[in-house]
Amino acid sequence: MKTNLHVIKNIKIYLSISLVLVTLSIVIFFTKGLNYGIDFSGGNLFQLKYNGTTVTLNQINENLDKLAKELPQINSNSRKVQISDDGTIIVRVPEISENDKGKVLNNLKELGSYTLDKEDKVGASIGDDLKKSAIYSLGIGAILIVIYITMRFEFSFAIGGILSLLHDIIIAVGFIALMGYEVDTPFIAAILTILGYSINDTIVIYDRIRENLKRKHKGWILEQCMDESINQTAIRSLNTSVTTLFSVIAILVFGGASLKTFIMTLLIGILAGTYSSIFVATPVVYLLNKRKGNNMEDMFKDDEENNDGKRVEKILV
């Protein structure tokens, strides 16, 4: 079973959609910015749940406002309070001493007894180091992907692959910035997961393009070969994405507030990655090679001409 998509024929439509989404994401990122968690900004985080008592956001803020007269560092501008649907409360404040931490926890007890599920503290200098490490890890990952695809296919394929990955990451980051979710170290893990997931999907399509060019489709123009390759693998890509999304949505529903940023990043990244693997990566390769002519016999030679079994075809960009 295969689809009947005409991706290359409608290349302007699909790339325009991607361009609009990427542009909006960049605008949102620079205008609204990311809501950095204590992993990156430093500070104290308390995750708790009241026992048998319904507490509103206003009640918590009013109580903390009273304490802010004594501890101005936890005023309404520097702290953040979140309440999830299941009643879990997350309070984030700038870095405070152990003595001041006790005052905050005692202040929250005035509204009722609670269970403290999680408590984290990260210094500001450690947060800066984590930011740098996160950027380095993403950069190194991208470079290794380019090297791998160039060695396995051609440089033009690497360009298509890396642009599709940038497409996925930018859209995922833009969505997280738009929703104001807290960015922490699991967010970086989600971004790296998206890199691996998306490039794997793209390589499956690239493999089919190469096989179609090598085997029996002499005389095909580049557009026909790429469209046929996409249609042969599209159902596989969709099935893989749908089954993965089932697991992601299940964790989103039952995983709790602490996993929300991680799961939402994965959710948007997988959706964007499924789109980019089909409608961005291959069209970019097509555009890069179109100027060299799209007669497959001119761009590829039979493997039979190489007695040692090594591939001798080349796409020149």
PEDAMO-V136992 format. One record per backbone hydrogen bond with DSSP energy under -0.5 kcal/mol. CO is the residue of the C=O (numbers start at 1). NH is the residue of the N-H. E is the energy in kcal/mol with one decimal. If there is no record, write none. Layout:
co=CO nh=NH e=E
co=CO nh=NH e=E
This chain:
co=6 nh=10 e=-1.7
co=8 nh=11 e=-1.4
co=10 nh=13 e=-0.5
co=10 nh=14 e=-1.9
co=11 nh=15 e=-2.3
co=12 nh=16 e=-1.7
co=13 nh=17 e=-2.1
co=14 nh=18 e=-1.9
co=15 nh=19 e=-2.4
co=16 nh=20 e=-2.4
co=17 nh=21 e=-2.2
co=18 nh=22 e=-2.7
co=19 nh=23 e=-2.5
co=20 nh=24 e=-2.5
co=21 nh=25 e=-2.2
co=22 nh=26 e=-2.4
co=23 nh=27 e=-2.4
co=24 nh=28 e=-2.6
co=25 nh=29 e=-2.4
co=26 nh=30 e=-2.3
co=27 nh=31 e=-2.0
co=28 nh=32 e=-2.8
co=28 nh=33 e=-1.1
co=29 nh=33 e=-0.8
co=34 nh=36 e=-1.3
co=35 nh=183 e=-3.1
co=37 nh=40 e=-1.5
co=37 nh=41 e=-2.5
co=38 nh=42 e=-1.4
co=43 nh=122 e=-2.3
co=44 nh=93 e=-2.5
co=45 nh=120 e=-2.2
co=46 nh=48 e=-0.5
co=46 nh=91 e=-3.0
co=47 nh=117 e=-1.9
co=47 nh=118 e=-1.9
co=48 nh=89 e=-3.3
co=49 nh=115 e=-2.6
co=50 nh=52 e=-0.9
co=53 nh=55 e=-0.7
co=56 nh=60 e=-1.7
co=57 nh=61 e=-2.4
co=58 nh=62 e=-2.5
co=59 nh=63 e=-2.0
co=60 nh=64 e=-2.5
co=61 nh=65 e=-2.3
co=62 nh=66 e=-1.4
co=63 nh=67 e=-1.6
co=64 nh=68 e=-1.9
co=65 nh=69 e=-0.6
co=66 nh=69 e=-1.0
co=67 nh=70 e=-1.4
co=67 nh=71 e=-2.6
co=71 nh=74 e=-2.1
co=72 nh=75 e=-1.5
co=73 nh=94 e=-0.6
co=75 nh=78 e=-1.2
co=75 nh=79 e=-1.5
co=80 nh=92 e=-3.1
co=82 nh=90 e=-2.8
co=84 nh=87 e=-1.7
co=88 nh=84 e=-2.6
co=89 nh=48 e=-2.8
co=90 nh=82 e=-2.6
co=90 nh=92 e=-0.5
co=91 nh=46 e=-2.7
co=92 nh=80 e=-2.5
co=93 nh=44 e=-2.6
co=97 nh=101 e=-2.3
co=98 nh=102 e=-1.8
co=99 nh=103 e=-1.3
co=100 nh=104 e=-2.0
co=101 nh=105 e=-2.3
co=102 nh=106 e=-2.4
co=103 nh=107 e=-2.1
co=104 nh=108 e=-1.9
co=105 nh=109 e=-1.1
co=106 nh=110 e=-0.6
co=107 nh=110 e=-1.0
co=108 nh=111 e=-1.3
co=109 nh=112 e=-1.5
co=113 nh=51 e=-2.5
co=114 nh=116 e=-0.5
co=115 nh=49 e=-1.7
co=115 nh=117 e=-0.9
co=118 nh=47 e=-2.8
co=120 nh=45 e=-2.5
co=122 nh=43 e=-3.0
co=123 nh=127 e=-2.0
co=124 nh=128 e=-1.9
co=125 nh=129 e=-1.9
co=126 nh=130 e=-2.3
co=127 nh=131 e=-1.8
co=128 nh=132 e=-2.1
co=129 nh=133 e=-2.5
co=130 nh=134 e=-2.4
co=131 nh=135 e=-2.2
co=132 nh=136 e=-2.5
co=133 nh=137 e=-2.5
co=134 nh=138 e=-2.0
co=135 nh=139 e=-2.4
co=136 nh=140 e=-2.9
co=137 nh=141 e=-2.1
co=138 nh=142 e=-2.1
co=139 nh=143 e=-2.2
co=140 nh=144 e=-2.4
co=141 nh=145 e=-1.8
co=142 nh=146 e=-2.1
co=143 nh=147 e=-2.3
co=144 nh=148 e=-2.5
co=145 nh=149 e=-2.6
co=146 nh=150 e=-2.3
co=147 nh=151 e=-2.2
co=148 nh=152 e=-2.2
co=149 nh=153 e=-3.2
co=154 nh=158 e=-1.6
co=155 nh=159 e=-2.2
co=156 nh=160 e=-2.0
co=157 nh=161 e=-2.5
co=158 nh=162 e=-2.7
co=159 nh=163 e=-2.3
co=160 nh=164 e=-1.8
co=161 nh=165 e=-1.8
co=162 nh=166 e=-2.4
co=163 nh=167 e=-2.2
co=164 nh=168 e=-1.9
co=165 nh=169 e=-2.6
co=166 nh=170 e=-2.7
co=167 nh=171 e=-1.9
co=168 nh=172 e=-2.3
co=169 nh=173 e=-2.9
co=170 nh=174 e=-2.6
co=171 nh=175 e=-2.1
co=172 nh=176 e=-2.1
co=173 nh=177 e=-2.4
co=174 nh=178 e=-2.3
co=175 nh=179 e=-2.4
co=176 nh=180 e=-1.1
co=176 nh=181 e=-1.3
co=181 nh=35 e=-0.7
co=182 nh=184 e=-0.6
co=183 nh=37 e=-3.4
co=184 nh=187 e=-1.0
co=184 nh=188 e=-0.9
co=185 nh=188 e=-0.5
co=185 nh=189 e=-1.7
co=186 nh=190 e=-2.1
co=187 nh=191 e=-2.1
co=188 nh=192 e=-2.3
co=189 nh=193 e=-2.0
co=190 nh=194 e=-2.2
co=191 nh=195 e=-2.0
co=192 nh=196 e=-1.9
co=193 nh=197 e=-2.7
co=194 nh=198 e=-2.9
co=195 nh=199 e=-2.1
co=196 nh=200 e=-1.6
co=197 nh=201 e=-1.6
co=198 nh=202 e=-2.2
co=199 nh=203 e=-2.4
co=200 nh=204 e=-1.5
co=201 nh=205 e=-1.3
co=202 nh=206 e=-2.4
co=203 nh=207 e=-2.8
co=204 nh=208 e=-1.7
co=205 nh=209 e=-2.2
co=206 nh=210 e=-2.4
co=207 nh=211 e=-2.5
co=208 nh=212 e=-2.5
co=209 nh=213 e=-1.9
co=210 nh=214 e=-1.9
co=211 nh=215 e=-2.0
co=212 nh=217 e=-1.0
co=216 nh=218 e=-0.6
co=217 nh=220 e=-1.7
co=220 nh=296 e=-1.4
co=221 nh=225 e=-2.0
co=222 nh=226 e=-2.4
co=223 nh=227 e=-2.3
co=224 nh=228 e=-2.4
co=225 nh=229 e=-2.1
co=226 nh=230 e=-2.4
co=227 nh=231 e=-2.4
co=228 nh=232 e=-1.8
co=229 nh=233 e=-1.0
co=230 nh=233 e=-0.6
co=230 nh=234 e=-1.7
co=231 nh=3 e=-1.3
co=231 nh=235 e=-0.5
co=233 nh=237 e=-2.2
co=234 nh=238 e=-2.7
co=235 nh=239 e=-2.8
co=236 nh=240 e=-2.3
co=237 nh=241 e=-2.3
co=238 nh=242 e=-2.7
co=239 nh=243 e=-2.2
co=240 nh=244 e=-1.9
co=241 nh=245 e=-2.6
co=242 nh=246 e=-1.7
co=243 nh=247 e=-1.1
co=244 nh=248 e=-2.1
co=245 nh=249 e=-3.0
co=246 nh=250 e=-1.9
co=247 nh=251 e=-2.1
co=248 nh=252 e=-2.2
co=249 nh=253 e=-2.3
co=250 nh=254 e=-2.4
co=251 nh=255 e=-2.6
co=256 nh=259 e=-0.9
co=257 nh=260 e=-1.4
co=259 nh=263 e=-2.7
co=260 nh=264 e=-2.8
co=261 nh=265 e=-2.2
co=262 nh=266 e=-1.9
co=263 nh=267 e=-2.8
co=264 nh=268 e=-2.4
co=265 nh=269 e=-2.5
co=266 nh=270 e=-2.8
co=267 nh=271 e=-1.9
co=268 nh=272 e=-2.8
co=269 nh=273 e=-2.6
co=270 nh=274 e=-2.4
co=271 nh=275 e=-1.8
co=272 nh=276 e=-2.8
co=273 nh=277 e=-2.3
co=274 nh=278 e=-1.0
co=275 nh=279 e=-3.4
co=276 nh=280 e=-1.9
co=276 nh=281 e=-3.0
co=277 nh=282 e=-0.5
co=280 nh=284 e=-2.1
co=281 nh=285 e=-1.7
co=282 nh=286 e=-2.4
co=283 nh=287 e=-2.5
co=284 nh=288 e=-2.2
co=285 nh=289 e=-1.5
co=286 nh=290 e=-1.6
co=287 nh=291 e=-0.6
co=289 nh=292 e=-1.5
co=290 nh=293 e=-1.9
co=294 nh=222 e=-1.2
co=294 nh=296 e=-0.8
co=295 nh=298 e=-1.2
co=295 nh=299 e=-1.2
co=296 nh=300 e=-2.2
co=299 nh=314 e=-1.1
co=302 nh=305 e=-1.3
co=303 nh=306 e=-1.7
co=305 nh=307 e=-0.7
co=306 nh=309 e=-1.5
co=314 nh=316 e=-0.6
co=315 nh=317 e=-0.5
